[in-house]
């Protein structure tokens, strides 16, 4: 079933009438849509729902590149000419217009296809601002969203506009977004704009915008040029918004933090730490008995959820989903050693050879994800809840050590040199080993040898056209450095 099966697509009308005036496609060339009221903006937007861009205007043939859809709606529907003004698109209403894609997943759920990119950050000017005078707040305090359904087998002009939503921020979200802005702002003030990472923050991020020498920008109190970045709302935040608000399905997640004053006073991470600290030193078995938790694959994550006062898994809570915080359990031995390295999702050989590093799935994963390390330590043959740590991959490590492993992996898959030696039924590969790199290595992550992905180029030594699924692993010694 697709989203089209449950929603009828009415015939498009070329006239949009509001208060006996004609807007949209019938506006004269001198009309400036920037001065529409909130009611008019939304009425026009709703008239576009369940229509393709081709049905909206004959000029949809102009659609060809990323970003052109937003300009198309601004120009052809609202008669707003492209500009780089610091104020919102609709100046009288104080509303910014954004057109953004979503996708249907295999399980019929929907997800935002990408982050919502907002305005470019001028590091020198932004350094002089406070949150409520910032370029982010000035332009994006209220956003009118038009969501279109992205489908891989269609061209842009055949995509359907499906949902609209006027985004204003809840009290709890605004507290977190304000703290996110302050984290970004602090790095700008310190002359460290070149060290900003999307994973530094929870909901509001500073994503790269244009990746080449021409896009490098001067920054505040530093001679180091920094990558051009734009404020953005994270993909995870947009997905949660889409599922819980936009579609009116009320798929609400449980909030961990209900005290807005506490959240504002000490911040999200410290609130979580303070809630969990009283349980440090208690054994896994004791916690399971206390909270009546049975055995399951994600038992430690479920334990943490119970300690925080919520049901289910902590990764399914409102804050964790919006911020894309990924829980990871760490087990330490009595002497403090960590035996196991940490695995991540498998990669597809056919995909990695087509990627470039800056847009790669691996870089995006670490640049946009924050992790909650749930640490248990062994004592007398039993594991005890020891500590927690929020962590995100430093950009300096991501674009050096991790990049090196990724490039090596891509090279050997591209060249067909995966297997270096065969002994009996065992294949020894050329993938990076733990001793080759201080941060990351590659090894199998499969149910068995028959759990495979196809190869883009057959392996030269074995002539294999498919190979056992592999994934990137963070070295156990590197993780120990982090938590120690």
PEJOZI-V346114 format. One record per backbone hydrogen bond with DSSP energy under -1.0 kcal/mol. NH is the residue of the N-H (numbers start at 1). CO is the residue of the C=O. Records with the same first field share a line. If there is no record, write none. Layout:
# PEJOZI-V346114
NH->CO ; CO
This chain:
# PEJOZI-V346114
5->2
18->21
21->18
23->16
26->23
27->24
31->28
33->79
35->32
36->33
41->37
42->38
43->39
44->40
45->41
46->42
47->43
48->45
49->46
50->161
51->48
53->159
54->157
56->52
57->53
60->57
62->59
63->60
68->65
71->67
72->68
73->69
74->70
75->71
76->72
77->73
78->73
80->74
90->95
92->34
94->90
95->90
96->142
98->144
100->146
102->148
103->111
105->109
108->105
111->103
113->101
116->233
118->231
121->229
126->122
127->123
128->125
129->126
133->130
134->131
138->134
139->135
140->136
141->137
143->167
144->96
145->165
146->98
147->163
148->100
149->160
150->102
154->151
158->155
159->156
161->51
162->147
163->147
165->145
167->143
174->170
175->171
176->172
177->173
178->174
179->175
180->176
181->177
182->178
183->179
184->180
185->181
186->182
187->183
188->184
189->185
190->186
191->188
192->187
195->192
196->193
200->197
201->198
205->232
207->230
209->228
215->212
216->213
217->226
226->217
230->207
231->119
232->205
233->116
234->203
238->234
239->235
240->236
241->237
242->238
243->239
244->240
245->241
246->241
247->242
252->250
263->259
264->260
265->261
266->262
267->263
271->267
272->268
273->269
274->270
275->271
276->272
277->273
279->276
280->277
281->385
282->279
284->383
287->283
288->284
289->285
290->286
291->287
293->288
299->296
302->298
303->299
304->300
305->301
306->302
307->303
308->304
309->306
310->305
316->313
317->314
318->254
321->317
322->318
323->319
325->320
326->370
328->372
330->374
332->376
333->337
336->333
342->474
347->470
352->348
353->349
354->351
360->357
364->360
365->361
366->362
367->363
368->364
370->324
371->391
372->326
373->389
374->328
375->387
376->330
377->384
378->332
379->382
384->377
385->282
386->375
387->375
389->373
391->371
398->394
399->395
400->397
402->397
404->400
405->401
406->402
407->403
408->404
409->405
410->406
411->407
412->408
413->409
414->410
415->411
417->412
420->428
421->428
423->426
426->423
428->421
430->418
436->433
441->473
442->432
443->471
445->469
451->448
452->450
453->467
455->465
459->464
460->416
463->459
467->453
469->451
471->443
473->441
474->342
475->439
479->475
480->476
481->477
482->478
483->479
484->480
